[in-house]
Amino acid sequence: MATTPYFGRGCVPIVLLMIAVGVVAGAGIATAAVPCVKRSFGFDSFVCVCNSTYCDTLPQVQPAALGRALVYTTTKAELRFEREELAFTRPVDGDDTQTLTVNRSQTYQSVYGFGGAFTDAFGINLVALPAKAQELLLRSYFSPDGLEYNMGRVPIGGTDFSTRAYTYADNSTTKTLSSFALQTEDFVYKIPVIKRATKMRKEEPNNRDDLLLFSSIWSPPSWMKTSNDLSGFGRLKKEFYQMYADYFVRFLEAYEAQGISFHCVSTGNEPLNGIVPFKYFNSLGWVPGELSQWIRDHFGPTIRKSKFKDVKLLGHDDQRILLPWELKWELADKVTSSYIDIIGYHWYLNFITPSSILDSVHNLWPDKPIINTEACNGDKPWQFTRVEPGSWGRGEMYMADIIEVMNHWTTGWMDWNLALNREGGPTWAKNWVDAPIIVDANRGEFYKSPTYYALAHVAKFVPRNSVRVSLQSAGGNFLSGTVQHVAFLRPDGGVVVALVNKHNSVHRVTVRDPSRGEVTLSVPAKSFVTVVYW
């Protein structure tokens, strides 16, 4: 006899599940989504609960008929990725309507993609789940019925989100790379997980986007550093400048031997933290002049002369507040600048500095794509609750930031840990934070917070090589404010308009496209909305 999946505070009748996963008859209608099973943890919204037998899905978007728009809505109060279809009509002005006019001919940056980090902590939490739940968690991120992530960040060795501080050459006896070796964490928590995610990306029809891997190092072996310690204040000893560059090549070789290749390698994670250690975890401090010299004379030439000469090099990989002055110093040397292909930044101090700084970065180095390479919530000293399953406010921060920075030349956006446990770890450095998916291994469950759906409202709709296009706003209610917005033209000709309504009232919004007409919708209070049409 068939039974319903039990989730503590609620269940979904099996007949509803059968209807949800069935194919709805009719041309142009996609497979319906498996709905969310809600649970409250006492925060301002709810999570969607998944286990070995059940998990909500986000079916891959299929083109709507000409003259029709698909609208996806997530709300604080009730909805998760609710789909409806609206018709374009002739333009009609309304006094309280915010009109967003799409101009496809005015284009800006191409999109690299979206993703998160394959940390040890993520792998530990993933493999702690039953096998079928593991599969559903990975599918939630990488499959056609998930976020369709097409980027991943892979630490080179340990981070603060490992159970120990380690590198690949911790034997200080010889002070050489003779002891270099991948660790248990690589073989259990990283490599097999990356391979599973890569396989899921291949499920995409026509293999639309491969999973591009970016690697970043937190610290070299302690014996290479002035502090002889993996954490805290410490810089690279000059006698190890070349050996440190060789260390990167050894990493790329080791992963290649396991069948994994990288699109990009970073010059190093958050060098500021090794100069002014806000938190004590694996770090290497650099001042811009010394970093520029190391890139110019060692790192750049070593990578370019190796078999990995086509791997792109990412610079900065630190807080946005340091831009652009730190890069002006670091990239003042033309040879150094020639080696750096991509500029990465982290979101943690974005509240201090305006996003217009990114315009300055683009204007100075227009040939170098800008990517947000790390973000999370629960990291601030005043955020006393590190993990908040079901927090709408944290999801709203993600959605608003993605829209804001994409409007200022950012080409890609990567989250930090793909999943953590109920405490926000494991982390040897006690640096507990939040994640879009939280794992409860004791119950064999994982929980998707509003943050997960905020990411979905952009990542799922905006594939690689989409292009941001002009979206001009006019009208709206001055007293109640307007919704934030951004628009993209997809490679398949579709137009995506992503919206976030941070207000406590419904907003009437018209999306106007001269080649289609207009579609008017009521954007619910506290909501994420995506409009897509062809």
Number of C-alpha atoms within 10 A of each C-alpha: 2 5 8 13 17 14 17 8 9 11 12 16 12 13 9 12 16 11 14 17 16 14 13 13 9 7 8 11 15 17 19 17 21 20 21 19 21 20 18 15 12 11 13 14 21 25 28 22 22 24 23 18 11 22 22 22 22 24 18 20 15 13 18 19 15 11 16 19 24 20 20 19 22 24 22 21 14 12 15 24 22 15 17 11 15 16 15 18 14 10 16 12 10 13 9 14 20 23 22 22 18 25 17 18 9 11 13 16 21 21 24 22 26 29 27 23 23 23 27 28 27 28 25 21 22 25 16 16 22 15 13 13 22 22 17 22 27 19 22 24 26 27 26 22 21 21 27 28 29 27 25 26 25 20 22 24 27 25 28 26 26 21 18 14 20 20 23 19 21 20 16 14 8 9 15 16 18 9 14 16 15 17 14 9 18 19 12 14 20 20 18 15 20 19 14 14 20 21 15 21 23 17 14 17 10 7 9 14 19 16 24 19 22 22 25 22 22 26 30 27 24 23 21 25 20 15 16 16 21 27 24 20 23 25 24 24 14 14 9 15 17 14 17 21 20 18 20 22 17 17 18 22 16 16 15 12 10 13 10 16 17 20 16 19 24 23 23 24 29 22 25 21 24 26 17 13 17 11 15 17 26 29 29 31 27 20 15 20 14 15 22 23 18 22 25 21 15 17 26 22 16 19 23 15 10 12 12 17 13 13 18 19 24 26 27 27 23 24 23 24 20 15 17 18 12 16 19 15 14 22 24 14 14 10 15 20 20 12 20 20 17 20 23 24 27 24 21 17 13 14 11 9 14 12 20 14 16 22 17 15 21 20 12 13 18 13 10 19 21 29 25 24 28 23 18 22 23 19 17 13 8 8 12 9 15 21 23 28 28 26 22 23 18 21 22 23 16 22 28 19 18 24 19 18 23 25 23 20 25 27 25 23 29 26 24 23 26 27 28 29 24 22 18 24 29 23 21 16 19 16 17 23 26 28 31 29 26 27 26 17 16 8 11 17 21 29 27 26 25 30 26 22 25 27 25 25 25 27 23 24 23 28 24 21 17 24 23 27 23 20 21 15 18 11 16 20 13 9 6 13 14 21 21 17 22 24 30 31 27 21 14 10 12 16 24 27 25 24 24 28 24 20 15 11 14 15 22 20 23 25 23 23 18 12 10 19 15 23 22 19 16 11 22 22 17 19 27 33 24 23 24 25 23 18
